[in-house]
Amino acid sequence: MTANTDGWWTAEVASAKTGSDYGYVLDGQGPYPDPRSPWQPSGVHGLSRSVDQDAFGWTDATLAGASPWFSGDL
């Protein structure tokens, strides 16, 4: 893995495909799930699964969303 300037670590795995299960081996222990993984189908202690975020058909392009600032009185 390679450290990015923003503090994240990345790796390119040519054989990985959408839906591939993966985990990390650290100091000969593991595999451990990816703590940043968006999909852990076997629970928090199981392997992570790769996701193609661009393949999801978003249908909420016109959603205005909520204000990022709380509009109520504090």
Summary of the structure (lengths in Angstrom):
residues: 74
radius of gyration: 17.5
end to end distance: 45.1
largest distance: 53.0
contacts: 100
relative contact order: 0.16
helix: 4%
strand: 20%
